[in-house]
Amino acid sequence: MSLDVESLRSQFPSLSSGIAHFDGPGGTQTPRVVGQAIAETLTGPLSNRGASVASERNADRTVREFRAALADFLNADPLGIVYGRSATQLTYDFARLLAAEWGPGDEVVVTRLDHDSNIRPWVQAAERRGAGVRWVGFDPDTAELSMDDLRAALGNRTRLVAVTAASNLLGTMPDIPAIARLVHDAGALLYVDGVHYAAHASVDLPALGADFFVCSPYKFLGPHCGVLAAAPALLETLHPDKLLPSTDMVPERFEFGTLPYETMAGTTAAVDFLASLVGTAGSRRDRLVSANAGIERHEMQLLTLLEDALAAFPGVTVHSRARARTTTLLLTFAGRNAAEASEFLAERDVLAPSSSFYALEASRVLGLGSEGGLRIGLAPYTSEDDVRRLIDGLTAYLG
């Protein structure tokens, strides 16, 4: 089915501001139903989880529905869905936990394509345990991750490989199933940052082959939180520090304190909203896959319009060049500052931020240092009018 963009946009109160949002890679706008779900859950009746009265049952149901929704979204087991405050927090937690078994001679592999949240936790954890760190590079001319570097980095002491499923800076989508085969053949675990990927593709955890997969619902129309998915059997082998009275059940043993039921309800509402874009026939998982296909067609049409216009601009470098990539572009301007371009556009209510966006290693490989470039991200609610306003703004800036 084709995406009814005008109908979709009417569900986002924030779009009435008149701002053309190209900041989706940093966090999308939120549909009305998500805010309503948060408010209705928070205003109750709501108590700690239990079964005695409605307020307790509401809390328990909210947690179960959250795990079921994310399981459908990621094609995972509900018992393998771990809630976290953010993907960064989850990665730090699991880096400390997994590194407890590492020692001198062991190695972890990270890539220069990744967001720093999938680099620094592993580097720091390895350093504390006396383990080594191997780096995988990428070609700045093609924005492609080097599979040769990855093969060379793997060895019989490799314990874990951390890699992005899609670069938040460049949009590059490495071949995760192929990487998973290499990593598992080496006897290592694969930790995948899917924060940017999950906003632009149907996630199929078994097909990807990731042992751990993290994403952030606020990148796909939901509230601010993080989610980690893994096989329950794998989670059963890990034993985090916890309070003595707290449960040792999986996945609850990885979630500390009282859960934010309202945020979980908002996340479920975001998943249901995405599934609703193609009607009500079929399972929620089937509808999510169909919706993502419609969103991808819509975004790719807009990307073609945008890239055709950018090709005619003198002095503009588009660094997003990988064969497989999301609808996210990183631009720089010959002799001009990307931050100034962002400010110029913002004065016209076109929001395209400029930064390295925490992908510091990638920005350095591109020769852009910590300043990075202008990032343009397309989202389901992006309209053709938004793109034309962006093109007109860049034309005026470069004129």
NORDAUR-V949456 format. One record per residue. N is the residue number from 1. PSI is psi as a letter, one per 40 degrees, with the letter a starting at -180 (none if undefined). D_FIRST is the distance of its C-alpha to the first C-alpha in whole Angstrom. Layout:
{{N | PSI | D_FIRST} {N | PSI | D_FIRST}}
This chain:
{{1 | i | 0} {2 | i | 4} {3 | h | 6} {4 | g | 9} {5 | d | 12} {6 | d | 15} {7 | d | 14} {8 | d | 14} {9 | d | 17} {10 | e | 19} {11 | e | 19} {12 | g | 21} {13 | d | 24} {14 | d | 26} {15 | e | 24} {16 | e | 26} {17 | d | 29} {18 | e | 27} {19 | h | 27} {20 | h | 25} {21 | h | 24} {22 | f | 24} {23 | e | 26} {24 | d | 23} {25 | d | 25} {26 | e | 28} {27 | h | 26} {28 | i | 23} {29 | i | 23} {30 | h | 22} {31 | i | 21} {32 | d | 23} {33 | d | 22} {34 | d | 23} {35 | d | 27} {36 | d | 27} {37 | d | 27} {38 | d | 29} {39 | d | 32} {40 | d | 32} {41 | d | 32} {42 | d | 35} {43 | e | 37} {44 | a | 37} {45 | i | 39} {46 | h | 39} {47 | a | 41} {48 | i | 41} {49 | i | 40} {50 | a | 42} {51 | e | 42} {52 | d | 44} {53 | i | 43} {54 | d | 40} {55 | d | 40} {56 | d | 40} {57 | d | 38} {58 | d | 35} {59 | d | 36} {60 | d | 35} {61 | d | 32} {62 | d | 31} {63 | d | 32} {64 | d | 30} {65 | d | 27} {66 | d | 27} {67 | d | 27} {68 | d | 25} {69 | d | 22} {70 | d | 23} {71 | d | 24} {72 | d | 20} {73 | d | 19} {74 | e | 21} {75 | f | 21} {76 | i | 25} {77 | h | 28} {78 | d | 28} {79 | e | 32} {80 | e | 31} {81 | h | 30} {82 | h | 32} {83 | i | 32} {84 | i | 34} {85 | d | 34} {86 | i | 33} {87 | d | 32} {88 | d | 35} {89 | d | 37} {90 | d | 36} {91 | d | 36} {92 | d | 40} {93 | d | 40} {94 | d | 39} {95 | d | 41} {96 | d | 44} {97 | d | 44} {98 | d | 43} {99 | e | 46} {100 | d | 48} {101 | e | 49} {102 | i | 49} {103 | a | 52} {104 | h | 54} {105 | d | 53} {106 | i | 49} {107 | i | 47} {108 | i | 43} {109 | h | 41} {110 | i | 39} {111 | i | 37} {112 | e | 37} {113 | e | 34} {114 | i | 33} {115 | i | 33} {116 | d | 37} {117 | e | 36} {118 | e | 35} {119 | c | 39} {120 | d | 41} {121 | d | 41} {122 | d | 42} {123 | d | 44} {124 | d | 46} {125 | d | 46} {126 | d | 47} {127 | d | 50} {128 | d | 51} {129 | e | 52} {130 | e | 53} {131 | i | 50} {132 | i | 49} {133 | h | 46} {134 | i | 45} {135 | h | 42} {136 | h | 39} {137 | a | 39} {138 | i | 36} {139 | h | 37} {140 | d | 36} {141 | d | 36} {142 | e | 33} {143 | f | 32} {144 | h | 31} {145 | i | 33} {146 | h | 36} {147 | d | 36} {148 | d | 40} {149 | d | 41} {150 | d | 39} {151 | d | 40} {152 | d | 44} {153 | d | 43} {154 | i | 43} {155 | a | 46} {156 | e | 48} {157 | e | 48} {158 | h | 44} {159 | d | 43} {160 | i | 40} {161 | h | 38} {162 | h | 35} {163 | i | 33} {164 | i | 29} {165 | e | 26} {166 | h | 25} {167 | h | 28} {168 | e | 27} {169 | d | 30} {170 | e | 28} {171 | e | 25} {172 | h | 26} {173 | g | 25} {174 | i | 27} {175 | g | 27} {176 | d | 28} {177 | d | 28} {178 | d | 30} {179 | d | 32} {180 | d | 32} {181 | d | 34} {182 | d | 37} {183 | d | 37} {184 | d | 37} {185 | d | 40} {186 | e | 42} {187 | f | 42} {188 | i | 40} {189 | i | 38} {190 | h | 34} {191 | h | 33} {192 | h | 30} {193 | h | 29} {194 | e | 25} {195 | d | 25} {196 | d | 24} {197 | d | 22} {198 | d | 20} {199 | e | 19} {200 | e | 17} {201 | i | 16} {202 | h | 16} {203 | h | 19} {204 | g | 21} {205 | d | 24} {206 | d | 26} {207 | d | 24} {208 | d | 25} {209 | e | 29} {210 | h | 30} {211 | d | 33} {212 | h | 32} {213 | h | 29} {214 | i | 29} {215 | i | 26} {216 | h | 26} {217 | d | 24} {218 | e | 25} {219 | e | 23} {220 | f | 20} {221 | e | 20} {222 | a | 23} {223 | i | 27} {224 | h | 29} {225 | i | 30} {226 | i | 30} {227 | h | 29} {228 | h | 30} {229 | h | 29} {230 | i | 31} {231 | h | 32} {232 | d | 35} {233 | d | 37} {234 | d | 37} {235 | d | 38} {236 | d | 41} {237 | e | 43} {238 | h | 43} {239 | g | 45} {240 | i | 45} {241 | i | 48} {242 | i | 47} {243 | i | 49} {244 | d | 51} {245 | e | 50} {246 | i | 46} {247 | i | 44} {248 | e | 44} {249 | i | 41} {250 | h | 38} {251 | e | 36} {252 | d | 38} {253 | e | 41} {254 | e | 39} {255 | h | 38} {256 | h | 41} {257 | a | 42} {258 | h | 41} {259 | i | 37} {260 | g | 35} {261 | d | 33} {262 | d | 32} {263 | d | 30} {264 | d | 29} {265 | d | 27} {266 | d | 26} {267 | d | 24} {268 | d | 23} {269 | d | 21} {270 | d | 20} {271 | d | 18} {272 | d | 17} {273 | d | 16} {274 | d | 13} {275 | d | 12} {276 | e | 12} {277 | e | 9} {278 | f | 7} {279 | a | 10} {280 | e | 13} {281 | h | 12} {282 | i | 14} {283 | i | 16} {284 | d | 16} {285 | d | 16} {286 | d | 13} {287 | d | 11} {288 | d | 12} {289 | d | 11} {290 | d | 8} {291 | d | 8} {292 | d | 10} {293 | d | 8} {294 | d | 6} {295 | d | 10} {296 | d | 11} {297 | d | 10} {298 | d | 11} {299 | d | 14} {300 | d | 15} {301 | d | 15} {302 | d | 17} {303 | d | 19} {304 | d | 20} {305 | d | 21} {306 | d | 23} {307 | d | 24} {308 | d | 25} {309 | d | 27} {310 | d | 29} {311 | d | 30} {312 | e | 32} {313 | h | 34} {314 | i | 37} {315 | e | 38} {316 | h | 35} {317 | h | 34} {318 | h | 31} {319 | e | 32} {320 | h | 28} {321 | e | 28} {322 | i | 27} {323 | d | 25} {324 | h | 23} {325 | i | 22} {326 | i | 20} {327 | f | 19} {328 | h | 23} {329 | i | 26} {330 | h | 30} {331 | i | 32} {332 | i | 36} {333 | h | 38} {334 | h | 41} {335 | e | 44} {336 | i | 42} {337 | h | 41} {338 | d | 37} {339 | d | 38} {340 | d | 40} {341 | d | 36} {342 | d | 34} {343 | d | 37} {344 | d | 37} {345 | d | 33} {346 | d | 34} {347 | e | 36} {348 | e | 33} {349 | f | 31} {350 | h | 29} {351 | h | 29} {352 | g | 29} {353 | i | 32} {354 | h | 34} {355 | a | 36} {356 | e | 36} {357 | f | 34} {358 | e | 36} {359 | g | 35} {360 | d | 38} {361 | d | 39} {362 | d | 36} {363 | d | 37} {364 | d | 41} {365 | d | 40} {366 | e | 38} {367 | e | 42} {368 | e | 40} {369 | a | 42} {370 | e | 41} {371 | d | 40} {372 | b | 37} {373 | a | 35} {374 | h | 32} {375 | h | 29} {376 | h | 26} {377 | h | 23} {378 | i | 19} {379 | i | 17} {380 | d | 14} {381 | e | 16} {382 | h | 17} {383 | i | 17} {384 | d | 18} {385 | d | 21} {386 | d | 22} {387 | d | 22} {388 | d | 24} {389 | d | 27} {390 | d | 27} {391 | d | 28} {392 | d | 30} {393 | d | 32} {394 | d | 32} {395 | d | 34} {396 | d | 36} {397 | d | 37} {398 | e | 38} {399 | none | 39}}
